[in-house]
Amino acid sequence: MQQEHLPANARPLWRVSIMSLAALAYLLSLAGVVWATDLGGVLNSIALLVLGGAVSWFTAARLAPAPQRLSVRVQSLWRRERTLAFGGVIAVYLTLIFGTVVTTIGGLWSCTTLPLCAPFESDAGITLLHRGIAATATLLILVLAIWAMRTHSEQSFRQVGFWAVGLIVVQNIAGMLLVLAAGQGEGMALTTARLAHFTLGAFTWSAVVVLATLVVRVPPLKRTVTLDAATQTVVASQPSLFKDYLSLTKPGVISLLIFTTFVGMFITPAGLPSLSLIFWTMLGGWLMPAGAQAINCYFDRDIDVKMGRTSRRPLPSGRIPAWHALALGIALGVAAFAILAIFVNPLTAWVALAGYIYYAVIYTMVLKRHSVHNIVIGGGAGAIPPLVGWAAVTGSLTWSSLLLFAIIFYWTPPHFWALALIRRKDYANAGVPMLPVVSGDEETKRQILIYTLIMVGISLLLTPFQMMGMAYLIMAALLGLVFIYYVLRMMHNDTTANRWALYGFSLLYLFLLFVAMMVDRLIFV
């Protein structure tokens, strides 16, 4: 059923009906989790199917019809993509169903170690099966998202792919936290904990279904997914006021670095943090850089209007008064400092505030406009988050913790210069002295290689310094070799596609490197 076949006055009612059906399905599925019986499990499984069907239907109806004629190569690639999509959806669905079974039988308490547990009783066996399916689903969705983003140029694929991968990773982390909390014998409200875990699972399921629907309905062609199939054009929509204010905090920019705060809390010598400490640290750790980003938007509004990729932001386009960004940035910074000082410890608050001032003042107001070394020195602001996590758990900073700072410090120039090579004209028009503008592309590529080699070398020091084990060392070495490969490939064949590939992998590299730290500490130690 295509949306363009509906009368214009019927479309809002149709949308409300579909989303109401999805909401009802979620509530029924939630009831199935609370009603921890076999009948509740059946209700949950059916409701998840209804939720997935409603989300898929809503997504498919907003897409233009696929072209009738496709080349043999495109058809073959599309079949493989659709097979992977179906496999990912089935794996995620089974993960949620087995999660309900584990809840019903109380399997959380029968297997409280990671990744395996003993003795291998029946309840523990089902729990281990659930973990295995979850790991498989995570891998399938990661591969599907990367594949889809490489074969489709549409922005919707990139957005949905990031959401699907991000949610499924967070869902895995939440599950690990439940297991660790159960192993420590914390007196948590089990019903509340598993309801939160399931709610996150429902959002993950919906995001995966949307991604799979896009892959199934849109062939891998470099074309634009449209919302108006009759005219084959993109329908421009005005961002909501909420989205505009949220965009001032640049959640996409800071989410990866906030993840390093989370990992920093788990790799200290002090042991595993409590759930309450994790909550308050992550809340304050998110609000502080969010405030710094809003300050950045306020001071950069004059150069943002001169750059193509930033001219549509709320301040340059005039959708929000400039002073609102300044007020928001100050308010978020004050709130973050108070939360960290009261509920975590004073050192954590001061470390986070140092990162706020570093980015909002030293980088934004001084370095960015006046020095070719803006990214090199300014990279220290993005390297603060893991120190926030470390200080929250230990109440101190050590030489070992500064290695985490150094990794991100040396990661920032290769990551950002890859983007600066692509956007060199924008920075030149705005008068920002980025390295490609001042020294040219060849010198920038040479500096990218130098900083990459230093970054990889520092990442390998965590094992000799006894912060990590051999499992981390192997994973870090492999990731470093891939990073170097992307750099060398760009230097040998300097195309826009290879520049984007390096930029994209640099994001994945930092994420996987910190995942490797967490895996090494929680599983192999």
N, C-alpha and C positions, 0 to 999 in steps of 0.2 A: 504493500500500500504506500503510494507516494504522496507526500504532503501537497504537491501541486494539484492533485485531483480533488482536494477538499475545497469547499467554498471558503472564501476569506474569513467570513464571520464564524465559521465552524472550527478554524484552526486553534484558537485559544482554548476552546472547550475540549478539543481533541488532546491537546497537550496536557491540560489539567487532568483529564481522564487517565492518560497513560501514566503520568507521574503519581497520581493518587493510587493507581494499581500497584506501582512500584513501592510506594510507602506502605500500603497495606501488606504487601508481600514481606517487606522487611519486618513489620510488627509481628506478623504470624511466625516468621522465622525466629525472631527474638523470643517469642513465647515458647517456641519449641526448645530453645536453649535453656530457658528458665525451668521449663517442665522437663526435668532430667529423667525421662522415661523413654521406653521404646517408642511409644506413640508420639511423644514430643520430638524424637529424632525423625520420625516419618514426616511430621508436620514441617520440621525445619528443612528437610530435603526438598519437599514439594514447594515450599515458599521460596527457597533459593532459586529454583527453576523458574518460578513465576517472576521473581525480581529480575533475573537475568534476561528472560524473554521480553519483559517490559522495557528494560534499558536498551536491549538490542533493537527492538521495534522502533523505539523513539529515535535512536541513532540512524538506523537505515532509512527512515522516512525523510530525513533531512539531507540525504545525499542525492546527487544527480545520477541518472542511469549510467551504467558503464558503457563504453564504446562497443559497438557491435563487432567490429573487426579488430582483431589483435593478432600480432605476429606469433609464429610458433614458439619463438624464444620467450616472449612475454607470457604466453599461455602456460608454458612449462614452469616458469618462475612463479607465476601466480598460483599454480597447483601446489607447489612446494610450500609457498607462504600460507595458503589456506590449510594445508595439512598440519603445519606447525601451529597455526592459530587454534584449530580444533583440539590438537593435543594439549596445548596450554590451558584452554578453557576446561577440558575434562580433568586435567591434573589439579587445577585450582578448586574445582567443584569437589573432587574427591578429598582434597585436603580439608575443606570445610566440613564435609560429611564425617570424615574420620575424627575431626576435632570435636564434633558433637558426640560421637561415640565415646571418645576418651573422657569427655565431661560426664557422660551418663554413668560410666563404670568407675569414675573416680581415678582414672589413670594418671592424673597429674601427680598423685602422691605415690604411685607405684614405680615411678621412673624419674628420680630427681637429680640425675647427673647427666652431663652432656659430653659427647654426643650419644653415647650408649649407656646402658644401665644393666645391672644384674641384681638378683637372679632373673633369668628369662622366663618369668611366669606368664600366664595368659594375658593378664592386664598389661604387663610391661611390653609384651610382644605387640599388642595393638598400638600402644603408645609409640613404639619404635617404628612401626609401619607408618603411622601418621607423620612422624618426623621425616622418614624417607620420601614419602609422597610430597611433603612440603618442600623439601630440598629440590626434588625433581621439577616441581611446578615453578619454583623460583628460577631455576636455570632455563626452563623453556620460555618463560615470559621475558627474561633478560635477552635471550637470543632473538625472540620474536620482535621485541621492541627495537633492538639494534638493527635487525634486518629490515624492518618496516621503515625506519628512519633513513636508511641508506638507499632504499629503492623508491621512496616517495618524497617529493619536494614539498608537499603540503604541510603547512604549519600545524594543522590539526594532528597529524601523525606524531610530530615532535612533542607537542604538548601532552597528548594522551599517552605516548610511550613513556615519557618521564614520570607522569602520574602513576602509571601501572607499575613501573619498576620501583619507584619510591615507596609506594604503599605496600607492595609485597615485601620489600626489605624491612620496612618499619614493622610490618606484621610479624615477620620472623624474629625481629629483635624483641617485640612484645612477648612472643611465646617463650623466648629464652629467659626473659626477666621473670616470667611466671614460674618457670622451672627452677631458676636460681632461688627465688623467694621461697618456694616450697621446700627446697633443699636446706635452706637456713631455718626452716620452721617458723617463719614469720606469721603472726596471727592476723593475716589479712582476711577481709571478707571475700570468700571464694566466689560467691555469686556475683558481686560487683566486679571483681577482677575479670571473670570470664565473660561478663556482659560487655565490658569495655573491649576485651580482646575480640569478641564476635562482631561488635559494631565496626571496628577497624577492618575485620574480615569482610563485612558486607560492602564497605566502600572499595576495598581491594577487588572483590568479585565484580562489582559494577565497572570499575576502571578497566579490568581485563576484558570484560564482555564488550565494552565500547571499542577497545583496541582490536579485538578479534573481528568485530563487525566491520570496522573500517577496512581491515585486511581482506576479509571475505568479499566485501561489496565493491572495493576500489582496486582496479588492477594496478600493477607497479609501473605506472607511467608518470613522467614528469609533467603533471598537470595539476590544476587547482581544484580541490574538492569544493563544490559550490553549494550554497543553500538555496539558490534559485535556479532550479534545473531548466526552467523554460527559457531563460535568457543566457544561461551558462556564464554568469558573472557572480562575483562575490558580493554579497549584500553587506555593506558597511554598517556597523552598529556603533552607537555611541557608548563608551564604557560607562558603567554605573558609577555613582559617586563613591560607593564603598570600594570598588575596584581601584578607583583613582587614588584614594587615600592609602589603600593597601599597597599600591604600586610604589608609593613614596618610600616604603621600607625595603623595597627590592627583595622580596622573599626568595625569589629564584637565585639571586646572587649569594645570599647569606646561608641558604639551607645546607650547602655542602660543608661550609666552615663550621656551622653549628653541629653537624655530625661529628666533626673532629673533637668538639667539646665533650660529646657523649662518650666517644671512644676513650678520650683522655681520663675519664672517670673510672674506667675499667682496667687500665693497664698499670696502675700505680702499685707500689709495694704494700699499700695499706689494705688490700683486699677489696671485696665487692662492696659497693655503696648501697645504702638503704634506698627503698623506693621513694621515700619523702625527700631525701637529699637529691636524688636524680630529678625529681619534679621541679623543685625550687631552683636548682642550678640551671636546668634547661630553660625554664621560664625567664629567669633573669638573663641568662646567656643569650636568649633570642631577642629580648627587648632591647638590650644594650646596642648591638650592631644595627638593629632595625632603626633605632633613633639616630645613629651615626649616618645611616644611609639617607634618612630624611633631611638631615643637615646638609649632606652632600648635594641633594637635589636642590636645596635652597640656594647654595652658593654657586652651583654649576648651571643655573637656569639660563644665564646669558650665553654660554657656549653650547648648551644643549640645543638651543633654537637654530644653531648653524650646522648641526650634524643631522644627516638623514635618519639614522637609527634612533636618535633621541628627541627629535623635534616634535614627536607626537606625545611626549610625556605630559602629565597634567599641568606642570608649571609653564613650560614653553608655549603650550597651546592655549593657556589662559583658562583652563577649566577649574583650577583651584587657585585662590590667592596665594602669593608666595609666602606670606607670613604664616600661613597655616602649616606649611612644611617645617618652618623654623620652630613654631610652637610645639608641633607634634614631636619633632626630634628631641627637644629639651625635655618634654614631659616623659617620653619613653626612657630617656637616659636617667632621669631622676627616679622613676619607678623601678628601673632595673637595679640601680645602685641600692635602693632601700631594700628590695627583695633579697638581694645577695648578702647585704650586710646583716640583715635581721635573721634570715632563715638559713643561711649557709655559714659564712664567716667573713670577717672584715677584709682579709687578704684577697679573697675571691672578688669582692666588690671593687677593690682598688685596682686589681689586675684588669678586670673588665672595663673599668673607667679609663684606664691607660689606653686600651685598645680603641675606645670611643674617641678620646682626644687625638690619638695618633691618626685615625682616619679622617675625622671631621675637620681637624685643624691643620696638623702637620702635612698630611697628604693633600687634602682638598684645597686648602687655602694657600699653601706655600709651594709644595713640590710640584703638583700637577701642572701649574701654569708657568713655572719659572725654571724647571730643571729637567734635563734629559734623563736624569737618574730618578725621575718621579716614581716609576714602578719598582725599581730596585730597592730604594729606601722605603717607599710606601708599602712594600710587601710585608713589612713588619706588622702592619695593622691586621692583615688577614691571618698572621701567624699567632695571634694572641689566643684565639678560642681554645686550643688544646691545653694551654696553660691555665685557663679558667677551670676546666674540668679537673686538672691535676690538683690545683690549689683547693678546690672544693672538697676533695676527698682527703688530702694529706694535710692541709693547712699550711703548706710550705711549697717552695719551688726549689728544685735541685738541678745540678748540672745535667742529669739524665733527661729531665723534662725539657731542657732547652734544646735537646736534639729534635724534639717534635716541632719546636719553634723554627729551627733551622731548616727542616724539611720543607715546610710551607713557605718560608722566606725565599728559598732558592727555587721553589716550584712556581712562584708567582710570575717572575719575568718570562720564562718560556711560555707559560699559559697565556699571559696577556699580550705578549709581543706577537704571538701567532694571530690573535685577533687584530692587533694594531697593523699588521701587514695587510690584512684584508681591508681595514677601514682607514688606511693611510690618508686618503683624500679628505675624509671627514675631519680627521685631526688637523690636517694642514689648513683647511678652511676655518676651523675654529681657533687656530693659533696655539694649539696645544703641542708642546715640544716632545712628542713621543719619539722614541729612538728611530723608527723608520723615516719619520719626517726630517729629523736632524742629520742622521748618519747614513740613510739609505737602506735598501733591502738587504744587500749582501752583508753589511756589517751587522745588521739585526739578526740575520740567520746564523752568523758566526757566534754572536753572543748567546743566542738560544741554545746552540750546541754546548757551549762552555758551561752555562748555568745548568743545563740538563745533566751533564756529567757530574758536576758538583752535587746536585740534588740526589742523584742515584747513589753516589758514593756515601753521602751522609745517611741515606735511608738504610744502608747496609750496616752502619755502625751500631744500630740498636741491639744486635746480637752480641758483638764483642763487649758492649757495655752492660750485658746481662739484663737488658730490659725485655728482650724477646728471645725466643728459642730458634732452633734450626728450621722449623716449619715456616716461620715468618721470613727467615733469611732466604729460603728457596723461593717463596712467593714474591718477595721484594725484588730479588734478582731477575726473575722472569718478567715482572712488570716493568722494571727498569730497562731491560733489553728491548721490550716492545716500544717503550717511549723513545729510546734512542733510534730505533728503526724508523719511526714516524718522522723524527727530525731529519735523519739522513735522506729519507725518501723525498722530503720537501726540498732539501738542499740540492738534490740531484735533479729533481723534476719539479720546479717551483710553479705549481698551478694553484688556482684558487681552491680547487677541490682538495689538494693535498694540504693546503693551509688550514682549511676547515677540518680535515681529518685529524691533524695534529691538535688543533684547539679542542675538538670533541674528545679525543682520547686523553688529553691532559686532565679533563674533568673526571673521566672514568678512572684514570690512574690514581688520583688522590683518594677517591672514594674506595677503590679496591685495596689500596695500600693500608688504609686505616681499618678496613674490614679484616685484612690479614693480621693486623695487630690484635684485634679483638678475638679472632678465631684462635690465634696462637695462645693467647692468655686464657681463654675460657675452655678450650677443648684440649690443647696439647700440653698444658702445664698441669 
